[in-house]
């Protein structure tokens, strides 16, 4: 069997849930003797083709712009898939799903929907309407559709009644407390608050940036916020740092460099307005790292408030209050984190999830 994975922007992954998903699923398929290809965009210094952990990486030219990247990848994806002629194409975003389900061959296309990806706060017209059209047409036509959570599956129910639900996973051996030395960017004298992900409105980075102005002085003076990622709101984070807020922007890091931050920080904050099930959340919970997050999308599908501290209002005040609550009672937050680690160990192993996808591929081919 030859499986081609499309949708990742980078491979091996930098920060990004689809990027991590594709690579982690891909290397487990490869370890089972399945030929795996991933199509990703190419930066100037990168080889067009190489192999990593048994995966054939095919990099294509694209416009590296927030709103044009995925659209500009469509011709290259079509060309690469035609050339390779895989048995299964596993598409993981709206544009590559449309390319494979509508422009190529829907009969061999499996689509995973990682949350509904056309949030008004993140995608202005006409991009939002285009993404919505691409996603809906792909879901209608694909041979099989998988949602990462039941809330996403429910949103798709009007156009597809047979959507399966499978969460993403986490490497529970790699993301483990005590397994990594403390990075020098973290502080031994402060409560280290971590944000990892895209710097966009849908991820709520604006709420985090604005929370410093309304945070009580005791909390503000006791924390250090490390922001890992890139996106259109990077300057908003930098401006807070220049005004004296306790925040430092590290920019994007390769995914392989993240485990020490999760293992040694004191708190992950995830103030998203919309989500599927964020892999960052699973990596934090696997690392026994306390979590402050908004209970949206797939988060509320799989976890309750005995496992994380909720952001009760999606506002700067709500984010500041939730962070303050954890900082004021780290002992209770760490109890929740221990329970969350056990939950993740039970249900979110990449090996189990990869095995479920292999069964889907076989069903499509039968």
Residue pairs with C-beta under 8 A, 6 or more apart in sequence:
1 34
1 35
1 87
1 88
1 361
1 365
2 34
2 35
2 36
2 37
2 84
2 85
2 86
2 87
2 88
3 26
3 29
3 34
3 35
3 36
3 37
3 86
3 87
3 88
3 89
3 90
3 361
4 36
4 37
4 38
4 39
4 80
4 81
4 84
4 86
4 88
4 89
4 90
5 22
5 25
5 26
5 36
5 37
5 38
5 39
5 90
5 92
6 38
6 39
6 77
6 81
6 89
6 90
6 91
6 92
6 93
6 96
6 97
6 99
6 100
7 18
7 22
7 91
7 92
7 93
7 96
7 97
8 16
8 18
8 19
8 21
8 22
8 23
8 38
8 39
8 40
8 92
9 16
9 18
9 19
9 40
9 41
9 69
9 70
10 16
10 19
10 40
10 41
11 19
11 22
11 23
11 38
11 40
11 52
11 55
11 57
11 59
12 23
12 52
12 57
12 254
12 255
12 256
13 19
13 20
13 22
13 23
13 254
13 255
14 252
14 253
14 254
14 255
15 196
15 197
15 198
15 228
15 229
15 230
15 252
15 253
15 255
15 258
16 198
17 114
17 168
17 276
17 278
17 279
17 280
18 92
18 93
18 114
19 40
19 255
20 168
20 255
20 279
21 92
21 112
21 114
21 168
21 279
22 38
22 90
22 92
23 38
23 53
23 55
23 255
24 169
24 171
24 350
24 354
25 90
25 350
25 353
25 354
25 357
26 36
26 38
26 53
26 55
27 36
27 53
27 54
27 55
28 350
28 351
28 354
29 36
29 354
29 357
29 358
30 36
30 53
30 54
30 55
31 54
32 354
32 358
34 358
35 56
35 86
36 54
36 55
36 56
37 55
37 56
37 57
37 58
37 80
37 84
37 86
38 55
38 56
38 57
38 58
39 58
39 59
39 60
39 73
39 76
39 77
39 80
39 81
39 96
40 57
40 58
40 59
40 60
41 59
41 60
41 61
41 62
41 64
41 69
41 73
42 48
42 59
42 60
42 61
42 62
43 64
46 59
47 59
48 58
48 59
48 60
49 56
49 57
49 58
49 59
50 57
51 57
58 80
58 84
60 73
60 76
60 77
60 79
60 80
61 76
62 68
62 69
62 72
62 73
62 76
63 69
63 72
66 231
66 232
67 123
67 127
70 93
70 94
70 95
70 96
71 95
71 130
73 95
73 96
74 95
74 96
74 98
74 99
74 103
77 96
77 99
77 100
78 99
78 103
78 104
81 89
81 99
81 100
81 104
82 104
86 108
87 108
87 361
87 365
88 108
88 109
88 110
88 361
88 364
88 365
89 100
89 104
89 105
89 108
89 109
89 110
90 109
90 110
90 111
90 112
90 357
90 361
91 97
91 99
91 100
91 101
91 109
91 110
91 111
91 112
91 138
91 142
92 111
92 112
92 114
93 114
93 117
94 117
94 118
94 131
94 132
94 134
94 135
94 138
95 131
95 134
97 109
97 111
97 134
97 135
97 138
97 139
97 142
98 134
98 135
98 137
98 138
100 106
100 109
100 138
100 142
101 109
101 111
101 137
101 138
101 141
101 142
102 137
102 138
102 141
106 141
106 142
106 143
107 143
107 364
108 143
108 364
108 365
109 138
109 141
109 142
109 143
110 142
110 143
110 144
110 145
110 146
110 357
110 360
110 361
110 364
111 138
111 139
111 142
111 144
111 145
111 146
112 145
112 146
112 147
112 148
112 166
113 135
113 139
113 145
113 146
113 147
113 148
113 152
113 156
113 163
113 276
114 148
114 152
114 168
114 276
115 148
115 149
115 152
115 274
115 275
115 276
115 277
115 297
115 298
116 135
116 152
116 155
116 274
117 131
117 135
118 128
118 129
118 131
118 132
118 135
119 128
119 201
119 202
119 273
119 274
120 128
121 201
121 202
121 273
121 274
122 200
122 201
122 202
122 274
123 131
136 159
139 145
139 156
139 159
139 160
139 163
140 159
140 160
143 364
144 162
144 164
144 360
144 363
144 364
145 156
145 160
145 162
145 163
145 164
146 163
146 164
146 165
146 166
146 357
146 360
147 153
147 156
147 163
147 164
147 165
147 166
147 276
148 165
148 166
148 167
148 168
148 276
148 277
148 298
149 165
149 167
149 276
149 277
149 297
149 298
149 301
149 302
150 165
150 298
150 301
151 297
151 298
151 300
151 301
152 276
152 297
152 298
153 163
153 164
153 165
156 163
157 163
164 360
166 353
166 356
166 357
167 277
167 298
167 302
167 347
167 348
167 353
168 276
168 277
168 279
168 282
168 348
168 353
169 279
169 282
169 348
169 349
169 350
169 351
169 352
169 353
169 354
170 279
170 282
170 283
170 285
170 286
170 344
170 348
170 349
170 350
171 286
171 350
172 286
172 344
172 345
172 348
172 349
173 179
174 259
175 259
175 262
175 263
175 282
175 283
175 284
175 286
175 287
176 259
176 263
176 286
176 287
176 288
177 263
177 287
177 288
177 289
177 341
178 263
179 259
179 263
180 259
180 260
180 263
180 264
181 260
181 264
182 188
182 260
182 264
183 260
183 261
183 264
185 226
185 248
185 250
185 261
186 192
186 224
186 226
186 261
186 264
186 265
187 224
190 222
190 223
190 224
190 246
191 222
191 223
191 224
191 266
191 267
191 327
191 330
192 223
192 224
192 226
192 264
192 265
192 266
192 267
193 223
193 224
193 225
193 226
193 265
193 266
193 267
193 268
193 269
193 323
194 225
194 226
194 228
194 261
194 262
194 265
194 267
194 268
194 269
194 284
194 289
195 205
195 208
195 225
195 226
195 227
195 228
195 229
195 268
195 269
195 270
196 228
196 229
196 258
196 261
196 262
196 268
196 280
196 283
197 203
197 228
197 229
197 270
197 278
197 280
198 205
198 229
198 230
198 231
199 205
199 227
199 229
199 230
199 231
199 232
199 233
199 234
199 236
199 237
200 231
200 232
200 233
201 233
201 273
202 272
202 273
202 274
203 231
203 270
203 271
203 272
203 273
204 270
204 271
204 272
204 273
204 294
204 314
204 319
205 227
205 231
205 233
205 236
205 237
205 271
206 233
206 236
207 271
207 314
207 315
207 316
207 318
207 319
208 225
208 227
208 269
208 271
208 319
209 233
209 236
209 237
209 239
209 240
209 245
209 247
210 316
211 316
211 317
211 319
211 320
211 323
212 220
212 240
212 245
212 246
212 247
212 320
213 316
214 316
214 317
214 320
215 320
215 323
215 324
216 320
216 324
219 320
219 323
219 324
219 327
219 328
220 245
220 246
221 246
222 327
223 246
223 323
223 327
224 246
224 247
224 248
225 245
225 246
225 247
225 248
225 269
226 247
226 248
226 250
226 261
226 265
227 237
227 247
227 248
227 249
227 250
228 250
228 251
228 252
228 253
228 258
228 261
229 251
229 252
230 251
230 252
234 249
234 251
237 247
237 249
238 249
240 247
241 247
241 248
241 249
258 283
259 283
259 287
262 268
262 283
262 284
262 286
262 287
262 289
263 287
263 289
265 289
266 289
266 290
266 330
267 289
267 290
267 291
267 292
267 323
267 326
267 327
267 333
268 280
268 281
268 284
268 289
268 290
268 291
268 292
268 293
269 291
269 292
269 293
269 319
269 322
269 323
270 278
270 280
270 281
270 291
270 292
270 293
270 294
271 292
271 293
271 294
271 311
271 314
271 318
271 319
272 278
272 293
272 294
272 296
272 297
273 294
273 296
273 314
274 296
274 297
275 294
275 296
275 297
275 298
275 299
276 297
276 298
277 297
277 298
277 299
277 301
277 302
278 298
278 299
281 291
281 293
281 299
281 303
282 344
282 348
284 291
285 291
285 303
285 307
285 308
285 337
285 340
285 341
285 343
285 344
286 341
286 344
286 345
286 348
287 341
288 334
288 337
288 338
288 340
288 341
289 337
290 308
290 309
290 326
290 330
290 333
290 334
290 336
290 337
291 307
291 308
291 309
291 336
291 337
291 340
292 308
292 309
292 310
292 311
292 319
292 322
292 323
292 325
292 326
293 299
293 308
293 309
293 310
293 311
294 310
294 311
294 314
295 305
295 308
295 310
295 311
299 308
302 347
303 340
303 343
306 336
306 339
307 336
307 339
307 340
307 343
308 336
308 340
309 322
309 325
309 326
309 333
309 336
310 322
311 318
311 319
311 322
312 318
312 321
312 322
313 321
326 333
